[in-house]
Amino acid sequence: MKPLIKLVSTVVSVIGGIVGSKLLETVWTQLTGDDAPKKKNKEARSEQSLVRVVGFAAASAATAALIKVGTERGADKLVARTKSRPEEV
């Protein structure tokens, strides 16, 4: 059962990362009116100030950390649930 939980946790983490990234880009664009200064968008990075680029990097790191913690906690709860009630899983 443990490999299945790891697989599900990985899939949820990847999907969460993609959704979180798109959400952050959308929020950034709505708040600043500019494209997000991400790695693939060199034009946006060169047009924005260093403060905005650092701010976006910090927001990206915070989003990734929240997704990681949420995924780990969810996986821990699932493991605890399978150990306490294996017949339900």
Secondary structure as GFF3:
##gff-version 3
##sequence-region A 1 89
A	DSSP	alpha_helix	2	32	.	.	.	ID=ss1
A	DSSP	alpha_helix	42	47	.	.	.	ID=ss2
A	DSSP	alpha_helix	50	84	.	.	.	ID=ss3
A	DSSP	three_ten_helix	86	88	.	.	.	ID=ss4
###
